[in-house]
Amino acid sequence: MRNKVFVIGLSGESVFLNVDEYHKNGETLHSKTFKSEVGGKGYNQVIALNKFGSDVFYLSSIGHDYYGEKCEEFLKQKNVNALFVKKDLPTAFATILTNSHGENQVTVYDGATRLLDKKDVLKVEDEIKTSSVVLLQLEVPLSVNLEAVRIAKANNVKVIINPAPAINYNLELLQCADIITPNESEARKIFGLNESENINNILVKMKEMLIKEVIVTLGDKGAMRFFNESVEYYPPLKVKAVDTTGAGDTFNAMLAYMISNETEMKLAIEYAIIASALSVTRKGVVDAIFKLEEVKEEYEKNRH
């Protein structure tokens, strides 16, 4: 059985600052804390997959600079198989501002990521063919994701697309996915639902748009699965949120890991919810991901 997960994503440096409340226009605030670490949606997912014990391969692009070297070196130390393609732009950079409620605002400079292209995907075609799941987000160029999906579909590899950020989502790409995993605001944007519309209307819309399966993450309210003209609700694990950065990445990584191991979907989603919830109880992203055994332990404690 193939149980490898193939990921394409943005890699860069993330700087974390904390404030009590977000800025008003023109206001300068001082953060009492400072933390920096490697990151990016795909990068975070790879770190989580590695922590869960998954066989994983990662494709990304970086600049000829210190931050690029740092991204590459960190995964080498974790024994993660990866191809970092060097490009003539600086490595991606992000600032994450977290308030006292554990909510965050993220600003990203994509840099070298925007120069990743489909020729780079062809360099790792065999890695896609030998995977059981391909996990994608929207932080890389569309042509890159479409090429990865083309290879995956031709080789019966499952495709999970985390449509984030949902600024420029592409319907053709989403139609190719076996599962898409938006959060609630991304789901409303993709399916054209306003804030007052019942989220269950996704069922009708996804049929019209030819989208196969949708798992909507609802933060501290759990998750919903839309599949085969039915809706399933999954309750949250109640925790005190310290920092929600990377929670969605942890959810997607656990979901991909469980699916790559042919776990039935109900259990895969329950584990993903627990892994995600536990991650918000710690600051940052890399250090906030719990090991598989710890997630399993929490699952056993909360079984009904």
ABEGO torsion letter per residue (X at the ends): XBABBBBBBBBBBBBBBBBABBBBBGBBBBBABBBBBBBEAAAAAAAAAAAAGBBBBBBBBBBBBAAAAAAAAAAAAAGBBBBBBBBABBBBBBBBBBBAAGBBBBBBBAEAAAABBAAAAAAAAAAAAABABBBBBAABBAAAAAAAAAAAAAAGBBBBBBBOBAABBBAAAAAABABBBBBAAAAAAAAGBBAABBAAAAAAAAAAAGBABBBBBAEAAEBBBBBGGBBBBBBBBBBBBABABGAAAAAAAAAAAAAAAGBBAAAAAAAAAAAAAAAAABBEAAAABBBAAAAAAAAAAABX
